[in-house]
Amino acid sequence: MTVSEKVIQQVLVSASDYFDLTEAAHQHKLLKLANTLYCLKDISIDRYQEIASQPNCPLEFKLAIKLVESRRYLLTVTKPITVGVVFAMWGEHNRLNVKDATNPHGEDSLRVKIEQLNWVTQGTVVDWRLYPVDDGCPHNSHNIAKSIAKGSVDAQQIKVLKLSDALPAADGPLKNLASADDSRKGGAIIYGCQQALEDGVECVMYTDADNSVHLGQLGLLLKPFIMNHHHVVLGNRKHPDSILVKQEERWGVGIKTLRHMQRMIGQEIFSKGIKDTQAAFKLYGAGVLREIIQNPTVYDFSFDTDWILAAMEMKQPIATVPFAFIDSAAESASVVQGPMTTWYTLLDGLVKAVRARHADHDLAMASVFDQEVKSHEDLEAIINVLPAELADAADADLGDPSLMSPSAVKEWIIKMKQPQTVAF
């Protein structure tokens, strides 16, 4: 056994299988672990991935491997490049602040993002600009983020924005958005991207305001962008090599019905093998992004699929990459606003986008949605019960109309919306 292999064995013994996004000590320990593994130059990424694929490999070790792979790639980049990093803030006041007795879900997320970006780009020709955008937050996220940014030694690389400052807009991507109150994330992301493009970045990556995606993984997105000239790179949490720690219990069993509907409506996307449309880990080249946001279909949570469809309409090749994601559920908008409110927005926006982008889609399923799903309440009627047709369906089969046709879905929704009698 080589010296490096012995170090790895020691690391595996000390690595934890638990990671708390609110604990600064966990964040620092992870970077220390990644530094240790990074320095073992005789150990290839393939070897690390082989170890990470073994049963009972600790979560912390697997997370560190993603960071090592990312940083090793960035150190091979020879042409200087600046990346804009954008995220939206609505109700993020708790996660922006540090964790304490009165703020148990605090993640100190802005400072953590800065530290992660500095770690992965240190000693490389890759530079970053960070754009946190207040999306009409009623809890002062803008001022909290601005205060944090002002106190950072990297203040010149951070531009804290407020969507309301850009509205109303006479022209440009935001011209059809009346106010920040009408935005649901999409408007803020668009505004952040506008600012990044004006600042001359070569590409923009967007993420979430929480710590669910470690930005030390930036190299995973940049690799296909730089090496293969893919100007649309999507993170894929469903890839076998991804690390996904997600609290799925927030959904009822009827989530299979919603995904079945989603994949029929979004046939153009899902038939291409793109299964994770909502991952907050995506990168767009500046030229492509400028064209995509020129005329947005939506300004809400469904903007992800609108952008993907726009890229497809432009005949852009799309790369997908595995990455690590740890769910930050406690303060999630889908929990605060209600998960079916989010899902209604996603499906409604998808219907609008496939029509606006002239994408292939199941016309009948889109029509059923129009007729039978008028609000999140209609989805709440089906989320806790699963139709027999989908009971044994594998995830890969969802979206196949022969499994459950649009007309059968319609009958199911109508049935479930009726007052349910309880037998005694």
Residue pairs with C-beta under 8 A, 6 or more apart in sequence:
1 9
2 42
4 40
4 42
4 43
5 43
7 36
7 40
8 37
8 40
8 43
8 51
11 33
11 36
11 37
11 61
12 51
12 57
12 58
12 61
15 33
15 58
15 59
15 60
15 61
15 64
16 26
16 29
16 58
16 59
16 60
17 58
17 59
17 60
18 59
18 60
19 26
19 30
19 59
19 60
19 63
19 245
19 326
20 26
21 107
21 210
21 211
21 212
21 326
21 328
22 99
22 104
22 105
22 106
22 107
23 99
24 98
24 99
24 108
24 112
27 112
27 115
27 211
29 60
30 60
30 63
30 64
30 67
30 214
31 67
31 115
31 116
31 119
31 216
33 60
33 61
33 64
34 64
34 67
34 68
34 71
34 119
34 216
37 43
37 48
37 64
37 65
37 68
38 67
38 68
38 71
38 72
45 65
45 68
45 69
45 72
48 65
48 68
48 69
49 65
49 241
51 57
51 61
51 65
52 61
52 62
52 65
59 243
59 245
62 243
62 324
63 214
63 243
63 324
66 214
66 216
66 217
66 220
66 243
66 323
66 324
67 119
67 120
67 214
67 216
67 217
69 219
69 220
70 120
70 216
70 217
70 218
70 219
70 220
71 119
71 120
71 216
71 219
72 219
73 219
73 220
73 222
73 223
74 120
74 121
74 124
74 126
74 218
74 219
74 222
75 123
75 124
77 124
77 125
77 126
77 222
77 226
78 125
79 125
79 226
80 125
80 126
80 127
81 125
81 126
81 127
81 202
81 203
81 222
81 226
82 126
82 127
82 128
82 129
82 200
82 201
82 202
83 126
83 127
83 128
83 129
83 201
83 202
83 203
83 204
83 205
83 218
83 222
83 283
84 128
84 129
84 130
84 131
84 192
84 193
84 195
84 196
84 197
84 199
84 201
84 203
84 204
84 205
85 113
85 117
85 128
85 129
85 130
85 131
85 204
85 205
85 206
85 207
85 215
85 218
86 131
86 133
86 189
86 192
86 193
86 196
86 204
86 205
86 206
86 207
87 113
87 131
87 132
87 133
87 189
87 192
87 206
87 207
87 208
87 209
87 280
88 133
88 135
88 185
88 188
88 189
88 192
88 208
88 209
89 96
89 132
89 133
89 134
89 135
89 137
89 141
89 142
89 145
89 188
89 209
90 134
90 135
90 136
90 137
90 141
90 184
90 185
90 188
90 333
91 137
91 138
91 139
91 141
91 331
91 333
91 336
92 109
92 137
92 139
92 141
92 145
92 209
92 210
92 331
93 137
93 139
93 140
93 141
93 144
94 103
94 105
94 106
94 331
95 105
95 106
95 107
95 109
95 209
95 210
95 211
95 328
95 331
96 106
96 107
96 108
96 109
96 110
96 141
96 144
96 145
96 148
96 209
97 103
97 106
97 108
97 144
98 106
98 108
99 105
99 106
99 107
99 108
100 106
105 330
105 331
107 210
107 211
107 328
109 209
109 210
109 211
110 132
110 145
110 148
110 149
111 148
111 152
112 211
113 130
113 207
113 211
113 215
114 130
114 152
114 154
114 158
116 214
116 215
116 216
117 128
117 130
117 215
117 216
117 218
118 154
119 216
120 126
120 215
120 216
120 217
120 218
120 219
121 127
121 128
121 218
126 218
126 222
127 157
128 157
128 218
129 157
129 158
129 159
129 196
129 199
129 201
130 149
130 157
130 158
130 159
131 158
131 159
131 160
131 161
131 192
131 193
131 195
131 196
132 141
132 145
132 149
132 158
132 160
132 161
132 192
132 209
133 160
133 161
133 162
133 163
133 188
133 189
133 191
133 192
134 141
134 142
134 145
134 160
134 161
134 162
134 163
134 164
134 180
134 188
135 163
135 180
135 183
135 184
135 185
135 187
135 188
136 163
136 164
136 179
136 180
136 181
136 183
141 209
142 160
142 161
142 162
145 160
146 160
149 155
149 158
149 160
152 158
159 195
159 199
161 188
161 191
161 192
161 195
162 180
163 180
163 183
163 187
163 188
163 191
164 179
164 180
166 174
166 191
166 194
167 174
167 177
167 178
167 179
167 180
168 175
168 177
168 178
168 179
169 175
169 177
172 194
173 190
173 194
173 293
173 294
173 295
173 296
174 187
174 190
174 191
174 194
176 296
176 299
177 183
177 187
177 299
180 187
180 188
182 299
183 299
183 300
184 299
184 300
184 301
184 345
185 300
185 301
185 303
185 333
186 296
186 298
186 299
186 300
186 301
186 302
186 303
186 306
187 299
189 206
189 303
190 293
190 296
190 299
190 303
192 204
192 206
193 204
193 206
193 284
193 289
193 293
194 293
196 204
197 204
197 286
197 289
197 290
201 286
202 285
202 286
203 222
203 225
203 231
203 283
203 284
203 285
203 286
203 289
204 283
204 284
204 286
204 289
205 218
205 221
205 281
205 282
205 283
205 284
206 280
206 282
207 213
207 215
207 280
207 281
208 280
208 328
210 328
210 331
210 332
211 326
211 328
212 280
212 325
212 326
212 327
212 328
213 235
213 280
213 281
213 323
213 324
213 325
214 324
217 281
217 323
217 324
220 235
220 321
220 322
220 323
221 233
221 235
221 281
221 282
221 283
221 321
222 283
223 321
224 230
224 233
224 319
224 321
225 231
225 233
225 283
225 285
225 319
228 319
230 317
230 318
230 319
231 284
231 285
231 287
231 288
231 316
232 282
232 283
232 284
232 285
232 288
232 308
232 311
232 316
232 317
232 318
232 319
233 282
233 283
233 284
233 318
233 319
233 320
233 321
234 274
234 276
234 279
234 281
234 282
234 308
234 318
234 319
234 320
234 321
235 276
235 279
235 280
235 281
235 282
235 320
235 321
235 322
235 323
235 325
236 242
236 274
236 275
236 276
236 279
236 320
236 321
236 322
236 323
237 244
237 246
237 276
237 279
237 323
237 325
238 244
238 275
238 276
239 320
239 321
239 322
240 322
241 322
242 322
242 323
242 324
242 325
243 323
243 324
243 325
243 326
244 324
244 325
245 325
245 326
245 327
246 325
246 327
247 327
247 329
250 329
250 332
250 334
250 335
250 339
251 339
251 383
252 383
252 384
252 385
253 383
253 384
253 385
253 386
254 382
254 383
254 384
254 385
254 386
255 383
256 386
256 390
256 393
256 398
257 382
257 383
257 386
257 387
257 390
257 409
257 412
258 343
258 347
258 379
258 382
258 383
259 395
259 398
259 399
260 390
260 393
260 398
260 399
260 403
260 404
260 409
261 347
261 365
261 368
261 369
261 409
262 270
262 346
262 347
262 350
262 399
263 270
263 398
263 399
264 361
264 362
264 365
264 399
264 401
264 406
265 347
265 350
265 351
265 354
265 361
265 362
265 365
265 366
265 369
266 277
266 305
266 350
266 354
266 359
266 361
267 354
267 359
267 360
267 361
267 362
267 399
268 309
268 312
268 354
268 357
268 359
268 360
268 361
269 277
269 305
269 308
269 309
269 312
269 359
270 399
271 360
272 312
272 318
273 320
274 308
274 318
274 320
276 320
277 304
277 305
277 308
278 301
278 304
278 346
279 323
279 325
281 323
281 325
282 304
284 292
284 307
284 311
288 311
288 314
288 316
291 310
291 314
292 307
292 310
292 311
292 314
293 307
296 303
296 306
297 306
297 349
297 352
297 353
297 356
297 357
298 306
298 349
298 352
298 353
300 345
300 349
301 333
301 342
301 345
301 346
301 349
302 345
302 346
302 347
302 348
302 349
302 350
302 352
302 353
303 349
305 346
305 349
305 350
305 353
306 349
306 352
306 353
306 356
306 357
308 318
309 353
309 354
309 357
309 359
310 357
311 318
312 318
312 357
312 359
313 357
313 358
313 359
329 335
333 342
334 341
334 342
338 376
339 383
340 376
340 377
340 379
340 380
340 383
341 376
343 376
343 379
344 373
344 375
344 376
344 378
344 379
347 369
347 373
347 379
348 369
348 373
351 366
351 369
351 370
353 359
354 360
354 361
354 366
355 361
355 366
362 401
362 406
364 401
364 405
364 406
364 407
365 401
365 406
365 409
367 406
368 406
368 407
368 409
368 410
368 413
371 410
372 378
372 410
372 413
372 414
372 417
373 379
373 413
378 413
378 417
381 413
381 416
381 417
382 412
382 413
382 416
385 416
387 404
387 408
387 409
387 412
389 403
389 404
389 408
390 398
390 403
390 404
393 403
397 403
404 412
